[in-house]
Amino acid sequence: MQPDFAMAGAATRSWRAAIAQLAVIWSLLFAATFDQWAQMFHQWWNIDTYSHILLIPPIIAWLVWLKRDALVRIAPTGWWPGLIWALLGLALWTVGRALEVNLFAQTGTLMAVQGATVALLGLRISLFLALPIAYSSFLVPFGDEIIPQLQAVTANLATWLTDLSGIAMIADGIYIDTPAGLFIVAEACSGVKFLIAMVTLGVLVIFTCFESWSRRAWFMLACIAVPILANGIRAWATIFIAQYVGAEAAGSFDHIVYGWVFFGIVIALVLGFAWPWFERDPEDSGWTSDEISSLPLVDSLERFHGSAFAITACGIGLAMTFVALARLG
C-alpha cells in the first residue's frame, strides 16, 4: 500500500502547485480582459435573456466535482499545445476589441482561459474535464443575432393559429391586427431567452444522461423545436384570450405566464418525455481512464508535455503582449 500512498501524495502536491499556477494565470487574464468580464456580468445580471448564465458556474463546479475521484489519482502535467488555444483566444479578443464586436472579444476571453487551463492541467486531465471546460463556452452571451428570425417564426405561428381559430385579422409581418386590437411580436416576445436557455440545458443533458448520438440528436432537436413552437402557441393564446377579456387583461396575463413559470413547464415536459430514454446517471458521464488511454493519438500528443512553470511564464508573456497590442490599437 505504500506506493499507492506515495503516488497519492505526489498527485496532491502536483495539484496544489497546479491550482496555484492556475490562480496566477487566471487572475492575470481576468485583469487583462476585465472590460469583457464586466460586460458579460452586466448582461448576466441585468438582461433577462442571459440570466440563466448565472447558473452555469455552479454547474461547471458540479461537473468537476463528479470527476473528483478520478482526478485525485492523476498528477497535473503541463502541456504546451494548450497554449495554442489560449493564443487564438487572445488574438480573437484583440480583433474583437479593435472591431468593437463584443461577441468576438468575449469569446476570445473565454478561449484564453480554457487554453490556459488545458496547458497547465495537461491533456489527460483535460480529457477528464472535457465537458466542464467546453461547457464554460456558454458563459458568453449570444443569441441577439437570431431575434429577427425568431420574431418572424413566432408571428407566422401566431398568425396561422389565429386564422385557424376563426378570428378575423389582418397580418403584416410581426403585426397582427384583430378586433381586440393590434398585436406586435416584439423582440421581447421572440422567445430567444427560452431558446438559448433550453439549448444550454440540452447540451448539459445530452452529455450527462445519454450515450448514443441518435438519442442526443433527438433530444437537442426537441430542445430547439419545443421552445419555438411553445412560444408561438403562447403568442396565439394571448391574442385569443384578448378577444374575450380585452387586450390589456390578456397582456397582463401574458406577462405573468411568459416568465420562468412558462419556461419551467416547457422544461418539465421535455425532460419528462425524455426521462425513460436516459441511458446513464450524470456520475457515469465522460471518459474513464481506460477509455482515455485507448483514444487514438493520446500517447503521441502527451509527448508535448512541459514544465508547468515554463508554461505559466510563457502564458503570462503572451497575455502581456496582447494587452500591449490592444492598447496600441
N, C-alpha and C positions, 0 to 999 in steps of 0.2 A: 504493500500500500504506500510505502514511502515515495516511490517515483511519482505516483498519482498526486500526492500532496505537493511534491516539488514542482510538478508541472502546473498544478493549480496556483501555487504561489507565484510562479513566473508569469502566468497569464494575468493574475491580479495586478502585479507590478506593471506589466505592459499596459493594462487597461488604465491604470492610474495615470501613467505617462501620456497615453493617447488622449485621454479626456482633458488633461491639462493643455496639451498641444491644440486640441480642437477648440478649447475655450479661448486660447490666444488668437487663433486664426479666425474663428467665428466673430470674435469681438472686433478684430481689425476690419473684417469685411462688413460688419454691421456699421461701424463708424464711417467707413469709406462710402457706403451706399445708404447712409442714413435717410437721405431725402426719399428714396424709393420705399424704404420700410415705413417711413412716416406716412407716405401717400397710401400705401396698402392698408395700414392700420386704420387710417381715416375712412377708407372705403369699407373695410370690415365693420367698423363700429357705427358709421353714420348712414350708410347706404343699404337699404333693406335687401337689395338684390344679393348682396355679398355677406349678409350677417351670418349665414351658415358656416362661413370660413372660420369663425371664432371657435368652432368645434373641431377643426382639423388638427391643431397642435395636440390636444389631448388624445385624439385618435391615433396620431403618429406615435405618441408616447406609449399608448396601449399596444400597438403593433410591435414596437421594440420590446416591450415587456413580455410579450408572448414568446419571444426568442431568447429570453434571458438564460435558460438552462444550456442552450447550445452555445451561446456567445461566451459564457464564462470559461468554456473549455478551450477557446481559441485565443491565442495572443495576437493583438493587432500588429500588423506589419505594414510599413509604408509601401505605397505602390505608385510609381511615377506616372503611368498613363492617366490616373485620376486627375492630374493637373491639366490635362488636355481639355477636359470638360470645364474645369474652372477657368481656363484661358479663354475658351469660346464664350463662356458666360460673361466674363469681364469685357470681352470685345463687343458682345451684343449690348451690354449695359452702356458702354461708351457710345456706340452708334445710336442707341435709343435716346440717350441724353442729348446728343448732338441734333437729332431729328425731332426731339421733343415728342417722341412716341412712348407713352408710359408703358404700354404692353411690352414693348421690346426691352426697355430699361428694367422693368420689374422681373421679366422672365430671365434676363441676364443675371440679375441679382440672385435669384434662386439657383440658377445653374452654377454660379460661383461657389455657393455654399455646398451644393451637392457634390461638386467636383472635389472641393477641399476635404469633404467627409470621406469620400471614396479613397482619395490619395493617402489619407492618414490612417484609415482603418484597414486598408488592403482589399484585395479582390475577393477573397473567400468570405470575409465578414460582410462585405458589401453585397454579396450574393444572398447571404442570410437575411440582410436588411433591404433587399431589393424593393419590396413593396412599400415600406415606410419612406425610403429615400425617394422613390418615384412618386408616391402619393403626396409628398410635400409640394409637388408642382401645382397642386390645386390651391396653394396659398396665393397664387397670382390671380387677381380678379380679372375675369374675362366674361364675354357674353354680350356686351353692349352692341357688338358688331352685327348681331343677328336680330336685334329688336325689330327693325322694319319688316323683315321676313316673317317673324312670329306675329306681328300685328296683322299682316295680310292673311296669314293662315287662320288666325282667330276670327278675323272679320268674315272670312269666307265660310267658316264653320257656323258662326252665329247667324249669318245671312241664310244659309241653307236650312238650318234648323228652324229659323223664324218663318221662312216661307213654308216649310213642311208642316208647321203647326197652325197654318192658316191665318197668320197675322198679316194685315196689309202693310206694305212697307215700300220704301224706295232706297235702294242700296247704292252707294258710290264709294268704292274702296273701303276705307275704315269708317265711313259714315253710314249709319243705318237709321233712316227716318221712319217712325211709326206713329200711329195715332196718339200714343202716350208721350211722344217727344222724340228728339233727335239724340241718338246714342253714338258715341265716338269710342272706338277701340284705341285708347291712348297707349303711350309707351308703358305706363304702369299696369295696363291690362294685357300686355303681350304675353305674360306668363314666363318671361325669361328667368325670373328668380327661381321659380319652381323647377324649370327645366334644368338649370345649372346645378341646383342642389340635388336633384334626382340623379343626374349623371354622376355627380361626385359620390353620392351614396352607392350608386350602381357599381362603380369601379371598385369600391371597397368590398361590396358583397360578392362580386364575381370572383375575386381573387382570394377571399377567405372562406367562402362557402361552397364554391363549385370547383370541379376538376376538369370536366370535359369542356372543350371550346365551343361545342354546339350549344350547350346549355348557357354558357357565358354569353354567347351572341344573342340568344333569345331573350335572356334577362335584360341585357343592355338595350335591345330593341324596345322592350316594354318600358324601360326607364326613360326612353326618348318619346315614344309614341303616346303613352298613357297621360303624362302631364299636358302634352299639347292638345289631345282630344278632350281631356277633362277641363282645360281652360276654355276651349271653345264652347263646351256644354255650359260652363259657368256663365260665360258672356250671354249665351242664349237664354239661360234661366233668368238672368237679370231683366232682359227685355221682355220675356214672357210674363214675369211677375208684375212688371211695371204696368202692363195693360189692365191690371185689376186693382192694384193698390197705389198706382202713381209712380212716376219716375223718381221722386225724392225718396219715398219709402223704400223702393226697390234698391236705390243706390246705397241707402244706409244699411240695408240687409247685406248687400254685396260687399261692403267694406268689412263687415263682420266675418262673413263666410270666406272672403278672399284672403284672410290672414293665414297663419300657420295651421289653424284648425283644418282648413280645406286641404292644405298640403299633407297634414297628418293623416287624413282619411285616405288620400291617394297613396301614401307610403304604406299604410296598413293593408290596403287592397293588393298592391303589387307584391309586398312581402308575404302576405297571407296566401296568395295564389302560388307563389314560388316555393314556399316553405317545404312542401312534400318532396320537392326535387333537389333540395340541398344535399350535397354529397359528403360534406365533412364539417367538423367544428372548426372555428377560427384558429384554435390552438394547433391544429394539424396543417395549417396553410404554409405555403412556402416550401423551399427545398430542404431536404435533410443533408447531413454531412456526406452520406454515401452518394446521394444524387448530385451534389455539387462536385464531388471528386470524379464522377463519371461524365460530367459535362465536357464536351469537346473543347480543347484549347485552354482549359483552366490551368493545367500544369505548365503549359508553354507560356501563358500570359503572366503567371506568377513569377517568372524569372525576372520580370521588370521591377522587383522589389527594391527598396532603398531605405536609407536611414530616415526615420520619421523627422529627426531634427533637420536634416538637409532639405527634406520636402517642405517642412514648415517654413524654413528660411526662404526657399525658392518661392513658395506661395506668398509670403509677405512681400518679397521683391516684386512679384507680378502685380499684386494689389496696389502697391505704391506707384508702380509705373503707370498703370491705367488711371489711377486717381490724378496723377500729374497730367496725363494726356487729356483727361476730361476737363480739367481746369483750364488747360491751354485752349481747348475748343470753345 
